[in-house]
Amino acid sequence: PGYYHNLVGGKEKSWIDSGTVKGKRWLLAPDACDWCREVASKFNKGGGVELGKPFLKLGDTISTEAGTLAIDYTDIEGPPLHPNDRCDIVAVF
């Protein structure tokens, strides 16, 4: 948790309040890591993730050829997934 998660929360809150946004998708940075690519491929299908719901929950893991990342600190509502993550979320209408 931290500053950026507060920004994601604020962005998502405004989307909920708008009444027009139906979900969110993981927007990959140009040089996104394998873990972020895995999250995007898993959750960006269809309408993405429902607003107010996390992409990943505490206790989940992400496994790629780069290794396994354990989500052991908080639910992941949006980026950052890891230090130096430059991904973002985008609205689904």
Order of alpha helices (4+ residues) and beta strands (2+ residues): alpha-beta-alpha-beta-beta-beta-beta
